[in-house]
Each structure stands twice: as C-alpha cells, then as structure tokens.
Amino acid sequence: MTEKQIQVEAVEFVKELYPRLKEDDAAIERYRAAIEKLPPIVVARGRVLVDGFHRWQAYRREGLAEIAVVDLGNLTDIEIRRESITRNAAHGQQLSAQDKKRLAGILWRDLAESSNGKRTTEIAEWLSVTRRTVEEWTEDIRREEKEQQKADAWNLWLDCHSEREIGEVLGIGQATAHRWIDSKAKDFANESPPGATVENPWGRIQHFDVWEFPNSGANTTFFGILSPEIMENLLWFFTEPGQIVFDPFVGSGTTIEVAKQMGRRVWASDRKPATPMLPIHKHDITTGWPKEAPSKAHLIFLDPPYWKQAAGQYSDDPADLANMTLEGFLEAWSAVVNHCIKHVDADGYVAFIVSPAEDKKADRVVDLALLMHDVCQSAGLKDKCRIIAPWGTQQATGQQVDWARKNRRLLKKYRDLLVMSK
C-alpha cells in the first residue's frame, strides 16, 4: 500500500463496485467541517474508489484540488468490492440493511466457485449479519441458481456427457445429476410432433416419401445449410428421446439444435467447425471414429460435401471430399461408411442426404445417391426408405434459369435422403 496525493477529480467512482445505494448528505457536511482531520481515502489501481466516498464528496464540495489516498494496488473488481464492503462495515457511515441485502446477492454470485455453506459463512462475516439472514436474503437467488444448474445438467447430458462428468462440472453428486436428468426426461415421455398445435396436431411431420417444406433451409450464408424440418422428421421417425444422434458433417449445427429441442442426445463434429457457439468437435470422419465420441449411436446422419457441387465452397484442400475426383470421393465415402457401421446400434440407422451432381466437363449428371447407396449396400447396410427432399428455396440464380431455358436443360431442385439399417 502506498500513500500519495492525487487530483480530486481523478478519483474514479464505479457504482457497481461500491456498496452504498445512495449518499448521506448530512455525513458529507460533517466531514466538510472537519476536512483537515480526515484520514486518506482508499483507492485501487491508482484511482478506483474503494473506501471514503463521503470524504471524497466533502473535498469536492470544498473545491479542493488534491486529496490524500492510500492505493491498494492492482486489485480485481471482486477484490475491490469485498475490500469496500469490509471497510464500510467497520467504520464511518455504516451500511444500511437495504445496502447489505443488495450486496448479499452480488457477493453470492461473486463467490459462485465456492460451496453454498462457505458462501453463506463469508458473506455473513463481511456484512456482520447472521447466516440465517444471508440465507433469507439469497433464497430467490439460490432457487434460480438451482434451476440453472438443472438446465445445465440436462444440456450437458444432451451433449453426451456422463452423469459422473456432469457432477464434476457442476459440483454436484452423481446421484443428484441422475435425479435431475431423469426428471427432465419425463417431459419427453409423451412426445408431440415438432410444431404441433391444436389446429394441426401433426405439426411439420410428413406422411409421404416426398418431404416438401414451405421454406426448406434457414436464411443463412452458410453453404449447404440443412433444413431443420428434414432433421425434425428424421428424428421423429427413426429415434426416441434420449437416444444418441451422431453427425460428423454437422456444418452450421442444425442437427445439434434440432436434436436438443427434441430431447435427443447428440455428438457432432466437422472437419472445419463453422462456429464456436455450439459443441462442434473438430474431426475428419474419413480418418476414423472420434475417440471422444460415444461408442454407439442410434442414428448416424451423413451430409457430406457433395462432389463437384460443393467444390471449393469449404476449402481448397484436396483432402476435402468436395474437391476430390469422383473415384477419390467414393473411396473416402466408403471409409466413412465402414467407420460408422461399426458404431451404429444393432437396431439403429445410417442416413445420408445428397443431390445429383452435374459434371459439365463430361456433359453428364452423376447420380451420387445411387453410387453412395451401392457403397453402403456393399458394406452390409440394408434399405429402409428413400425420400425425395425438394429444395424449398430457389437454388439457382436468374441467370442460371435463363441459361437452362435457352439451352433446354433442367436444373436440380431436390436431394435424395436415404435411410439404411444393419
């Protein structure tokens, strides 16, 4: 600690770090009358006020240029708040009950890393109140905190963490984690179709093998975005709540978001994760099954970069499936299928979606769905169903449409979605 003189107007008052709700005008006037006898105020980081608000205001009202300060050094915001509370509770104008109640909530959040018992004890000591008073003041916060912990536990479980791991992350017992998860899972016991309403009890669920949606695909600049309605229908028909979905070509994360909304556990990866906001693991599925992933999944969904159509859209790397030759693409696809078939549940499914590819150089259209299906069949998978999934949004520019008309050519408006089982 060092004592020095600084400019009165240089003192920085950070309301969020100071314990009082309002100033006491009478106290300031008392200090003005005895200004020469006042002790130094306390600051941190050279100028941030820690203790001595009313003394500082007395100096300002007197129009004095400098004030003596004791500098506690480079404290964090939390350290400043605690020091300020301790000093204001020990001398001078005492904190009001209203101040203390407000501070109890702030300190409770500051001490989030500690156990509830330790938090209660420390706050009671700092505010000079009983533990019971702290418990009463923080009752609502503790209730909110517990509900947030339950939500976090459920979210971690959907991310395929074990109950033991969840307990360690949240600082709770494994039995508690199990109880919370089991309770939340009951919300999905009588699952309703996605988007269901009284007027439309089947929501967005399809009943034919052509899945056409009003606006298939989100409004996004991400190339190859998957329509959430396609994932909703896949999960509705081929999974149950609590089962694991694996997506190694997750792209912008549609599978993650839809699966969690429908109470499915999901583990997703991508060779080049698009966003850090979602739990997308970095992994190239052509090299093998991820070590961190669950050993088994009930539904494995594959939406690989389409040969030719996606060339150069994700990267210029020749190891990117979209940039390979057709032979290289099918060889990599075979590796992916053989990795996945070992990790799908005995009664589970492998599904993939793909669009026909136009090979302009060879003046041909390549039926990728057929070629990829043959690879799956050779690996031991059996046909469950084949679905036509039209693009709900225009996939061609006006110039492309004009070109197609002038050259008597057809533009692609659909994708094949194949679901296969062991």
Backbone hydrogen bonds in HBPLUS format (Angstrom, degrees):
<---DONOR---> <-ACCEPTOR-->    atom                        ^
c    i                          cat <-CA-CA->   ^        H-A-AA   ^      H-
h    n   atom  resd res      DA  || num        DHA   H-A  angle D-A-AA Bond
n    s   type  num  typ     dist DA aas  dist angle  dist       angle   num
A0002-THR N   A0071-ASP O   3.29 MM  69  5.31 153.3  2.36 133.2 139.8     1
A0071-ASP N   A0002-THR O   2.75 MM  69  5.31 166.4  1.77 160.1 159.8     2
A0004-LYS N   A0069-VAL O   2.92 MM  65  5.52 155.8  1.98 154.8 162.8     3
A0069-VAL N   A0004-LYS O   2.77 MM  65  5.52 165.7  1.79 168.2 172.5     4
A0006-ILE N   A0067-ILE O   3.11 MM  61  5.74 162.4  2.15 152.6 154.7     5
A0067-ILE N   A0006-ILE O   2.95 MM  61  5.74 154.1  2.02 160.6 168.8     6
A0010-ALA N   A0007-GLN O   2.94 MM   3  5.08 150.0  2.03 104.2 113.9     7
A0008-VAL N   A0065-ALA O   2.77 MM  57  5.57 166.7  1.78 139.4 142.2     8
A0011-VAL N   A0008-VAL O   3.32 MM   3  5.82 161.2  2.36 109.9 115.0     9
A0012-GLU N   A0047-ARG O   2.80 MM  35  5.60 169.4  1.82 136.0 139.7    10
A0049-LEU N   A0012-GLU O   2.88 MM  37  5.89 166.6  1.90 154.1 156.5    11
A0017-LEU N   A0014-VAL O   2.92 MM   3  5.55 149.8  2.01 119.1 128.1    12
A0018-TYR N   A0015-LYS O   3.23 MM   3  5.28 153.4  2.31 101.8 109.6    13
A0028-ILE N   A0024-ASP O   3.21 MM   4  6.59 156.1  2.27 151.6 158.3    14
A0029-GLU N   A0025-ASP O   3.10 MM   4  6.41 158.3  2.15 150.2 155.4    15
A0030-ARG N   A0026-ALA O   3.01 MM   4  6.29 151.1  2.09 146.4 154.3    16
A0031-TYR N   A0027-ALA O   3.02 MM   4  6.28 157.4  2.07 149.9 155.7    17
A0032-ARG N   A0028-ILE O   2.96 MM   4  6.26 144.1  2.09 144.5 154.9    18
A0033-ALA N   A0029-GLU O   3.28 MM   4  6.54 146.3  2.40 141.0 148.1    19
A0034-ALA N   A0031-TYR O   3.11 MM   3  5.19 139.5  2.29  98.3 109.7    20
A0037-LYS N   A0034-ALA O   3.01 MM   3  5.62 151.0  2.09 117.6 126.1    21
A0038-LEU N   A0035-ILE O   3.42 MM   3  5.39 164.6  2.44 101.4 105.8    22
A0041-ILE N   A0068-ALA O   3.10 MM  27  6.54 149.3  2.20 157.5 148.6    23
A0070-VAL N   A0041-ILE O   2.83 MM  29  6.28 147.3  1.93 154.1 165.1    24
A0042-VAL N   A0051-ASP O   2.82 MM   9  4.94 174.6  1.82 152.3 154.2    25
A0050-VAL N   A0042-VAL O   2.76 MM   8  5.32 163.9  1.78 151.6 147.5    26
A0051-ASP N   A0042-VAL O   3.13 MM   9  4.94 159.9  2.17 131.1 132.3    27
A0043-VAL N   A0070-VAL O   2.89 MM  27  6.07 166.7  1.91 149.7 153.4    28
A0072-LEU N   A0043-VAL O   2.84 MM  29  6.23 168.1  1.85 153.4 154.7    29
A0044-ALA N   A0048-VAL O   2.81 MM   4  5.13 141.0  1.96 135.1 147.9    30
A0047-ARG N   A0044-ALA O   3.19 MM   3  5.91 133.3  2.42 131.7 127.4    31
A0048-VAL N   A0044-ALA O   2.90 MM   4  5.13 145.5  2.02 170.6 160.4    32
A0045-ARG N   A0073-GLY O   2.66 MM  28  5.09 160.9  1.70 130.5 135.0    33
A0056-TRP N   A0052-GLY O   2.89 MM   4  6.06 162.3  1.92 156.2 161.4    34
A0057-GLN N   A0053-PHE O   2.91 MM   4  6.22 155.0  1.97 150.2 157.3    35
A0058-ALA N   A0054-HIS O   2.97 MM   4  6.15 145.2  2.09 138.3 147.7    36
A0059-TYR N   A0055-ARG O   3.06 MM   4  6.44 154.9  2.13 150.6 156.2    37
A0060-ARG N   A0056-TRP O   3.05 MM   4  6.39 153.1  2.13 145.1 152.7    38
A0061-ARG N   A0057-GLN O   2.92 MM   4  6.19 158.7  1.96 150.0 154.9    39
A0062-GLU N   A0058-ALA O   3.02 MM   4  6.22 142.0  2.17 142.2 152.8    40
A0064-LEU N   A0059-TYR O   3.17 MM   5  5.55 159.6  2.21 159.8 157.7    41
A0063-GLY N   A0060-ARG O   2.99 MM   3  5.05 148.3  2.10  98.8 109.0    42
A0075-LEU N   A0073-GLY O   2.99 MM   2  5.91 131.3  2.24 109.1  94.6    43
A0080-ILE N   A0076-THR O   2.91 MM   4  6.17 154.3  1.97 151.6 159.0    44
A0081-ARG N   A0077-ASP O   2.98 MM   4  6.24 160.8  2.02 150.3 155.1    45
A0082-ARG N   A0078-ILE O   3.03 MM   4  6.28 165.3  2.05 152.2 155.5    46
A0083-GLU N   A0079-GLU O   2.96 MM   4  6.05 163.9  1.99 147.8 152.7    47
A0084-SER N   A0080-ILE O   2.87 MM   4  5.97 156.2  1.93 148.9 155.9    48
A0085-ILE N   A0081-ARG O   2.95 MM   4  6.18 158.4  2.00 149.8 155.2    49
A0086-THR N   A0082-ARG O   2.95 MM   4  6.16 170.4  1.96 154.3 156.7    50
A0087-ARG N   A0083-GLU O   3.04 MM   4  6.18 166.2  2.06 149.6 153.1    51
A0088-ASN N   A0084-SER O   2.97 MM   4  6.04 159.5  2.01 147.4 153.5    52
A0089-ALA N   A0085-ILE O   2.95 MM   4  6.03 138.8  2.12 147.4 157.8    53
A0090-ALA N   A0087-ARG O   3.23 MM   3  5.21 145.5  2.35  96.4 106.3    54
A0100-LYS N   A0096-SER O   2.97 MM   4  6.29 163.1  2.00 152.6 156.6    55
A0101-LYS N   A0097-ALA O   2.94 MM   4  6.11 157.8  1.99 147.1 152.7    56
A0102-ARG N   A0098-GLN O   3.13 MM   4  6.30 162.5  2.16 146.2 150.7    57
A0103-LEU N   A0099-ASP O   2.90 MM   4  6.14 159.1  1.94 151.4 158.0    58
A0104-ALA N   A0100-LYS O   2.83 MM   4  6.01 144.6  1.95 145.9 155.2    59
A0106-ILE N   A0102-ARG O   3.29 MM   4  6.66 156.6  2.34 144.4 150.8    60
A0107-LEU N   A0103-LEU O   2.81 MM   4  5.95 173.9  1.81 161.7 162.9    61
A0108-TRP N   A0104-ALA O   2.95 MM   4  6.00 147.5  2.06 138.9 148.2    62
A0109-ARG N   A0105-GLY O   3.32 MM   4  6.57 153.5  2.39 142.5 147.3    63
A0110-ASP N   A0106-ILE O   2.98 MM   4  6.29 151.4  2.06 144.4 153.6    64
A0111-LEU N   A0107-LEU O   2.94 MM   4  6.10 146.8  2.05 151.1 157.6    65
A0112-ALA N   A0109-ARG O   3.24 MM   3  5.13 145.4  2.37 115.5 111.6    66
A0114-SER N   A0111-LEU O   2.91 MM   3  5.63 160.7  1.95 125.0 131.0    67
A0119-ARG N   A0115-SER O   2.96 MM   4  6.17 161.8  1.99 154.7 160.3    68
A0120-THR N   A0116-ASN O   2.96 MM   4  6.13 163.4  1.99 149.6 153.7    69
A0121-THR N   A0117-GLY O   3.09 MM   4  6.30 162.9  2.12 147.4 151.6    70
A0122-GLU N   A0118-LYS O   3.01 MM   4  6.17 172.2  2.01 156.2 157.9    71
A0123-ILE N   A0119-ARG O   3.01 MM   4  6.10 168.2  2.02 155.5 159.1    72
A0124-ALA N   A0120-THR O   3.04 MM   4  6.10 158.2  2.09 146.0 152.3    73
A0125-GLU N   A0121-THR O   3.09 MM   4  6.34 154.2  2.16 146.8 153.4    74
A0126-TRP N   A0122-GLU O   2.96 MM   4  6.21 165.4  1.98 153.7 157.3    75
A0127-LEU N   A0123-ILE O   2.94 MM   4  6.01 159.3  1.98 151.8 156.8    76
A0128-SER N   A0124-ALA O   2.93 MM   4  5.62 112.9  2.39 132.8 146.8    77
A0129-VAL N   A0124-ALA O   3.04 MM   5  4.96 156.4  2.09 137.9 144.7    78
A0128-SER N   A0125-GLU O   3.36 MM   3  5.07 149.3  2.46  93.3 102.0    79
A0134-VAL N   A0130-THR O   3.18 MM   4  6.59 158.2  2.23 148.3 153.4    80
A0135-GLU N   A0131-ARG O   2.91 MM   4  6.22 158.5  1.96 152.6 158.8    81
A0136-GLU N   A0132-ARG O   2.96 MM   4  6.23 149.7  2.05 144.5 152.3    82
A0137-TRP N   A0133-THR O   2.91 MM   4  6.17 162.0  1.94 153.7 158.6    83
A0138-THR N   A0134-VAL O   2.96 MM   4  6.08 144.0  2.09 148.1 157.1    84
A0139-GLU N   A0136-GLU O   3.46 MM   3  5.31 168.9  2.47 102.6 104.9    85
A0142-ARG N   A0138-THR O   2.82 MM   4  5.97 163.8  1.85 160.2 164.4    86
A0143-ARG N   A0139-GLU O   3.03 MM   4  6.24 149.8  2.12 144.0 152.3    87
A0144-GLU N   A0140-ASP O   2.95 MM   4  6.22 161.2  1.99 150.9 155.6    88
A0145-GLU N   A0141-ILE O   2.79 MM   4  5.97 155.1  1.85 149.2 157.1    89
A0146-LYS N   A0142-ARG O   2.97 MM   4  6.12 153.6  2.04 141.9 148.0    90
A0147-GLU N   A0143-ARG O   3.08 MM   4  6.36 159.0  2.12 147.7 153.1    91
A0148-GLN N   A0144-GLU O   2.94 MM   4  6.20 151.1  2.03 145.8 154.1    92
A0149-GLN N   A0145-GLU O   2.88 MM   4  6.16 151.0  1.96 145.6 153.9    93
A0150-LYS N   A0146-LYS O   2.93 MM   4  6.24 153.5  2.00 147.9 154.8    94
A0151-ALA N   A0147-GLU O   3.01 MM   4  6.29 154.4  2.07 142.4 149.3    95
A0152-ASP N   A0148-GLN O   2.82 MM   4  6.08 154.0  1.89 148.1 155.8    96
A0153-ALA N   A0149-GLN O   2.83 MM   4  6.05 154.9  1.90 148.8 155.6    97
A0154-TRP N   A0150-LYS O   3.05 MM   4  6.30 159.6  2.09 148.1 152.7    98
A0155-ASN N   A0151-ALA O   2.98 MM   4  6.20 160.4  2.02 147.6 153.1    99
A0156-LEU N   A0152-ASP O   2.91 MM   4  6.10 159.3  1.95 150.9 156.1   100
A0157-TRP N   A0153-ALA O   2.98 MM   4  6.17 150.3  2.07 143.3 151.8   101
A0158-LEU N   A0154-TRP O   2.93 MM   4  6.24 155.2  1.99 150.0 156.5   102
A0159-ASP N   A0155-ASN O   3.04 MM   4  6.31 133.4  2.27 135.6 148.4   103
A0161-HIS N   A0156-LEU O   3.09 MM   5  5.66 161.7  2.13 150.5 150.1   104
A0160-CYS N   A0157-TRP O   2.89 MM   3  5.08 149.8  1.98 111.8 114.6   105
A0266-VAL N   A0158-LEU O   2.74 MM 108  6.02 163.4  1.77 174.1 168.6   106
A0166-ILE N   A0162-SER O   2.92 MM   4  6.20 157.7  1.97 151.5 158.3   107
A0167-GLY N   A0163-GLU O   2.95 MM   4  6.11 156.8  2.00 143.6 149.4   108
A0168-GLU N   A0164-ARG O   3.08 MM   4  6.37 153.6  2.16 147.0 153.7   109
A0169-VAL N   A0165-GLU O   2.96 MM   4  6.21 160.2  2.00 152.4 157.5   110
A0170-LEU N   A0166-ILE O   2.98 MM   4  6.10 165.4  2.00 154.9 158.4   111
A0171-GLY N   A0167-GLY O   2.85 MM   4  5.56 118.5  2.23 136.3 149.3   112
A0172-ILE N   A0167-GLY O   2.94 MM   5  4.68 149.0  2.04 132.8 139.6   113
A0176-THR N   A0173-GLY O   3.09 MM   3  5.19 119.5  2.48  96.8 111.3   114
A0177-ALA N   A0173-GLY O   3.03 MM   4  6.39 160.3  2.07 152.9 158.2   115
A0178-HIS N   A0174-GLN O   2.90 MM   4  6.15 158.6  1.94 149.4 155.2   116
A0179-ARG N   A0175-ALA O   2.96 MM   4  6.19 157.4  2.01 145.2 151.1   117
A0180-TRP N   A0176-THR O   2.96 MM   4  6.21 164.1  1.99 156.4 159.8   118
A0181-ILE N   A0177-ALA O   3.01 MM   4  6.15 167.2  2.02 152.6 156.3   119
A0182-ASP N   A0178-HIS O   2.89 MM   4  5.96 163.5  1.91 150.9 156.1   120
A0183-SER N   A0179-ARG O   3.01 MM   4  6.12 151.9  2.09 142.4 149.9   121
A0184-LYS N   A0180-TRP O   2.99 MM   4  6.26 159.0  2.03 149.7 155.0   122
A0185-ALA N   A0181-ILE O   2.88 MM   4  6.05 156.1  1.93 151.3 158.2   123
A0186-LYS N   A0183-SER O   3.31 MM   3  5.50 139.1  2.49  98.5 108.8   124
A0187-ASP N   A0184-LYS O   2.93 MM   3  5.58 156.0  1.99 116.9 124.1   125
A0188-PHE N   A0185-ALA O   3.00 MM   3  5.62 157.2  2.05 115.3 122.0   126
A0189-ALA N   A0186-LYS O   3.15 MM   3  4.98 166.6  2.17 103.8 106.9   127
A0196-ALA N   A0193-PRO O   3.09 MM   3  5.45 147.9  2.20 142.7 137.7   128
A0204-ARG N   A0194-PRO O   2.95 MM  10  6.01 159.5  1.99 165.9 167.7   129
A0197-THR N   A0200-ASN O   3.01 MM   3  4.90 163.8  2.03 112.5 117.7   130
A0203-GLY N   A0200-ASN O   3.00 MM   3  5.52 166.5  2.02 121.5 125.6   131
A0205-ILE N   A0202-TRP O   3.00 MM   3  5.74 164.0  2.03 150.4 152.6   132
A0388-ILE N   A0209-ASP O   2.90 MM 179  6.30 164.3  1.93 158.6 159.0   133
A0211-TRP N   A0388-ILE O   2.81 MM 177  6.21 151.3  1.90 159.9 169.4   134
A0230-ILE N   A0227-SER O   3.13 MM   3  5.47 134.0  2.35 106.2 117.2   135
A0232-GLU N   A0228-PRO O   2.87 MM   4  6.15 157.4  1.93 150.8 157.9   136
A0233-ASN N   A0229-GLU O   3.03 MM   4  6.20 162.4  2.06 147.0 150.2   137
A0234-LEU N   A0230-ILE O   3.00 MM   4  6.22 160.7  2.04 149.3 155.1   138
A0235-LEU N   A0231-MET O   2.94 MM   4  6.08 169.1  1.95 155.7 158.0   139
A0236-TRP N   A0232-GLU O   2.94 MM   4  6.08 151.7  2.02 144.0 152.6   140
A0237-PHE N   A0233-ASN O   2.99 MM   4  6.11 164.3  2.01 153.4 156.1   141
A0238-PHE N   A0234-LEU O   2.93 MM   4  5.87 152.1  2.01 149.3 157.0   142
A0239-THR N   A0235-LEU O   3.09 MM   4  5.07 134.8  2.31 133.4 132.8   143
A0243-GLN N   A0240-GLU O   3.08 MM   3  5.77 163.7  2.11 142.6 145.0   144
A0242-GLY N   A0263-GLY O   2.79 MM  21  6.03 147.8  1.89 138.8 147.9   145
A0265-ARG N   A0243-GLN O   2.99 MM  22  5.85 145.1  2.11 141.8 149.1   146
A0298-HIS N   A0244-ILE O   2.83 MM  54  5.45 142.5  1.97 136.7 147.7   147
A0299-LEU N   A0244-ILE O   3.27 MM  55  6.73 160.1  2.32 154.0 158.3   148
A0245-VAL N   A0265-ARG O   2.78 MM  20  6.10 150.3  1.87 144.1 152.7   149
A0267-TRP N   A0245-VAL O   2.95 MM  22  6.42 156.7  2.00 164.5 172.2   150
A0246-PHE N   A0299-LEU O   2.89 MM  53  6.33 161.2  1.93 160.4 165.8   151
A0301-PHE N   A0246-PHE O   2.88 MM  55  6.24 159.1  1.93 164.7 171.8   152
A0247-ASP N   A0267-TRP O   3.12 MM  20  6.55 157.9  2.17 148.4 154.1   153
A0269-SER N   A0247-ASP O   2.91 MM  22  6.39 156.4  1.97 148.1 151.6   154
A0250-VAL N   A0269-SER O   3.13 MM  19  5.94 166.0  2.15 163.0 160.1   155
A0253-GLY N   A0250-VAL O   3.03 MM   3  5.32 163.4  2.06 136.9 134.7   156
A0257-GLU N   A0253-GLY O   3.22 MM   4  6.52 167.6  2.23 162.1 163.5   157
A0258-VAL N   A0254-THR O   3.01 MM   4  6.18 173.9  2.01 162.5 164.1   158
A0259-ALA N   A0255-THR O   2.92 MM   4  5.82 161.9  1.95 146.3 152.5   159
A0260-LYS N   A0256-ILE O   3.09 MM   4  6.19 165.2  2.11 150.7 154.4   160
A0261-GLN N   A0257-GLU O   3.14 MM   4  6.28 157.9  2.19 142.9 149.2   161
A0262-MET N   A0258-VAL O   3.06 MM   4  6.28 138.8  2.23 145.5 156.3   162
A0262-MET N   A0259-ALA O   3.16 MM   3  5.17 129.1  2.43  94.2 107.5   163
A0264-ARG N   A0259-ALA O   2.79 MM   5  4.92 165.3  1.81 152.4 147.4   164
A0263-GLY N   A0260-LYS O   3.08 MM   3  4.99 166.5  2.10 106.4 108.8   165
A0281-HIS N   A0268-ALA O   3.00 MM  13  6.29 173.1  2.01 144.5 142.3   166
A0270-ASP N   A0281-HIS O   2.93 MM  11  6.42 143.4  2.06 163.8 172.8   167
A0283-HIS N   A0270-ASP O   2.99 MM  13  5.50 161.6  2.03 122.0 127.9   168
A0280-ILE N   A0278-LEU O   2.74 MM   2  5.61 133.6  1.95 112.5  97.2   169
A0287-THR N   A0284-ASP O   3.00 MM   3  5.85 165.9  2.02 125.4 129.8   170
A0288-GLY N   A0285-ILE O   3.18 MM   3  5.32 158.5  2.23 105.6 112.0   171
A0293-ALA N   A0290-PRO O   3.25 MM   3  5.35 149.0  2.35 101.2 110.0   172
A0297-ALA N   A0343-HIS O   2.90 MM  46  6.37 139.5  2.06 154.4 167.2   173
A0345-ASP N   A0297-ALA O   2.85 MM  48  5.81 154.2  1.92 149.5 150.7   174
A0349-TYR N   A0298-HIS O   2.78 MM  51  6.24 156.0  1.83 157.4 163.6   175
A0300-ILE N   A0349-TYR O   2.91 MM  49  6.35 159.7  1.95 152.8 159.2   176
A0351-ALA N   A0300-ILE O   2.86 MM  51  6.22 165.6  1.88 163.4 167.7   177
A0302-LEU N   A0351-ALA O   2.78 MM  49  6.10 156.0  1.83 152.9 161.3   178
A0353-ILE N   A0302-LEU O   3.13 MM  51  6.66 146.8  2.25 160.6 167.5   179
A0310-ALA N   A0306-TYR O   3.02 MM   4  5.29 162.0  2.05 144.8 145.8   180
A0309-GLN N   A0307-TRP O   2.73 MM   2  5.62 142.5  1.87 106.1  94.3   181
A0311-ALA N   A0308-LYS O   3.19 MM   3  5.04 163.6  2.22 103.5 108.2   182
A0313-GLN N   A0310-ALA O   3.00 MM   3  5.31 166.3  2.01 131.5 133.5   183
A0320-ASP N   A0317-ASP O   2.97 MM   3  5.48 165.0  1.99 117.6 122.5   184
A0323-ASN N   A0320-ASP O   2.88 MM   3  5.48 149.1  1.97 119.8 128.9   185
A0324-MET N   A0321-LEU O   3.39 MM   3  5.48 166.6  2.41 105.9 109.8   186
A0329-PHE N   A0325-THR O   2.79 MM   4  6.02 157.3  1.84 154.5 161.2   187
A0330-LEU N   A0326-LEU O   3.00 MM   4  6.22 166.1  2.02 151.8 154.2   188
A0331-GLU N   A0327-GLU O   3.02 MM   4  6.19 147.6  2.12 142.5 151.8   189
A0332-ALA N   A0328-GLY O   2.92 MM   4  6.14 159.2  1.96 148.7 154.0   190
A0333-TRP N   A0329-PHE O   2.80 MM   4  6.02 154.5  1.87 148.2 156.6   191
A0334-SER N   A0330-LEU O   2.94 MM   4  6.04 150.3  2.03 137.2 144.5   192
A0335-ALA N   A0331-GLU O   3.15 MM   4  6.48 149.2  2.25 140.9 148.5   193
A0336-VAL N   A0332-ALA O   2.99 MM   4  6.34 157.9  2.04 151.1 156.8   194
A0337-VAL N   A0333-TRP O   2.94 MM   4  6.20 168.2  1.96 156.8 159.0   195
A0338-ASN N   A0334-SER O   2.99 MM   4  6.14 163.1  2.02 147.9 152.7   196
A0339-HIS N   A0335-ALA O   2.96 MM   4  6.16 145.5  2.08 146.4 155.6   197
A0340-CYS N   A0336-VAL O   2.96 MM   4  6.19 160.7  2.00 152.4 157.8   198
A0341-ILE N   A0337-VAL O   2.88 MM   4  5.99 158.7  1.93 155.4 160.5   199
A0343-HIS N   A0340-CYS O   2.84 MM   3  5.31 154.9  1.90 115.3 123.7   200
A0348-GLY N   A0345-ASP O   2.89 MM   3  4.56 163.5  1.92 106.9 108.6   201
A0350-VAL N   A0420-MET O   2.81 MM  70  5.23 162.2  1.84 148.1 154.2   202
A0420-MET N   A0350-VAL O   2.79 MM  70  5.23 160.8  1.83 147.0 153.7   203
A0352-PHE N   A0418-LEU O   2.92 MM  66  5.51 153.2  2.00 151.3 160.0   204
A0418-LEU N   A0352-PHE O   2.91 MM  66  5.51 160.2  1.95 168.1 168.3   205
A0354-VAL N   A0416-ASP O   2.95 MM  62  5.44 154.3  2.01 150.3 158.8   206
A0416-ASP N   A0354-VAL O   2.72 MM  62  5.44 161.0  1.75 174.1 167.2   207
A0357-ALA N   A0366-VAL O   2.97 MM   9  5.08 168.0  1.99 150.8 151.2   208
A0366-VAL N   A0357-ALA O   2.67 MM   9  5.08 164.8  1.69 161.1 162.2   209
A0359-ASP N   A0364-ARG O   2.77 MM   5  5.27 156.2  1.83 156.6 163.9   210
A0363-ASP N   A0359-ASP O   2.87 MM   4  5.82 107.8  2.40 137.2 156.6   211
A0364-ARG N   A0359-ASP O   3.08 MM   5  5.27 159.9  2.12 134.5 140.9   212
A0363-ASP N   A0360-LYS O   3.12 MM   3  4.60 147.0  2.23  90.0  99.9   213
A0368-LEU N   A0366-VAL O   2.95 MM   2  5.67 120.5  2.32 111.4  94.7   214
A0371-LEU N   A0367-ASP O   3.22 MM   4  6.58 165.5  2.25 153.8 157.6   215
A0372-MET N   A0368-LEU O   2.77 MM   4  5.86 168.5  1.78 160.6 163.9   216
A0373-HIS N   A0369-ALA O   2.84 MM   4  5.84 145.2  1.96 137.6 147.8   217
A0374-ASP N   A0370-LEU O   3.01 MM   4  6.23 154.3  2.08 146.9 152.6   218
A0375-VAL N   A0371-LEU O   3.25 MM   4  6.58 147.9  2.36 140.4 148.2   219
A0376-CYS N   A0372-MET O   3.09 MM   4  6.41 158.7  2.14 146.0 151.2   220
A0377-GLN N   A0373-HIS O   2.85 MM   4  6.12 158.2  1.90 153.9 160.3   221
A0378-SER N   A0374-ASP O   2.95 MM   4  6.09 153.8  2.02 142.5 149.3   222
A0379-ALA N   A0375-VAL O   3.08 MM   4  6.33 136.7  2.27 140.1 151.7   223
A0379-ALA N   A0376-CYS O   3.12 MM   3  5.08 127.5  2.41  92.4 106.4   224
A0381-LEU N   A0376-CYS O   3.05 MM   5  5.52 164.4  2.08 148.4 144.1   225
A0380-GLY N   A0377-GLN O   3.06 MM   3  5.19 152.3  2.14 101.1 109.8   226
A0382-LYS N   A0421-SER O   2.64 MM  39  5.21 167.5  1.65 159.2 163.9   227
A0421-SER N   A0382-LYS O   2.83 MM  39  5.21 153.1  1.90 143.8 151.9   228
A0384-LYS N   A0419-VAL O   2.84 MM  35  5.38 143.7  1.97 158.4 152.5   229
A0385-CYS N   A0419-VAL O   3.17 MM  34  5.37 154.0  2.24 140.8 143.3   230
A0419-VAL N   A0385-CYS O   2.95 MM  34  5.37 171.6  1.95 162.8 163.7   231
A0387-ILE N   A0417-LEU O   2.73 MM  30  4.92 167.9  1.75 150.1 154.3   232
A0417-LEU N   A0387-ILE O   2.78 MM  30  4.92 159.9  1.82 155.2 157.0   233
A0389-ALA N   A0415-ARG O   2.79 MM  26  5.03 172.8  1.80 160.4 160.2   234
A0415-ARG N   A0389-ALA O   2.92 MM  26  5.03 139.9  2.09 113.7 126.0   235
A0391-TRP N   A0413-LYS O   2.80 MM  22  5.48 158.4  1.85 128.6 134.7   236
A0400-GLN N   A0397-THR O   3.11 MM   3  5.16 118.6  2.50  95.1 109.8   237
A0401-VAL N   A0397-THR O   3.03 MM   4  6.39 156.4  2.09 151.7 158.1   238
A0402-ASP N   A0398-GLY O   2.96 MM   4  6.22 160.3  2.00 148.6 153.8   239
A0403-TRP N   A0399-GLN O   2.90 MM   4  6.11 155.4  1.96 144.0 151.1   240
A0404-ALA N   A0400-GLN O   2.89 MM   4  6.14 157.2  1.94 147.7 153.5   241
A0405-ARG N   A0401-VAL O   3.00 MM   4  6.29 155.5  2.06 149.8 156.1   242
A0406-LYS N   A0402-ASP O   2.98 MM   4  6.21 168.3  2.00 154.5 157.4   243
A0407-ASN N   A0403-TRP O   2.93 MM   4  6.02 149.5  2.03 147.8 156.2   244
A0409-ARG N   A0404-ALA O   2.85 MM   5  4.63 166.4  1.87 137.2 141.9   245
A0408-ARG N   A0405-ARG O   3.35 MM   3  5.13 162.9  2.38  98.1 102.8   246
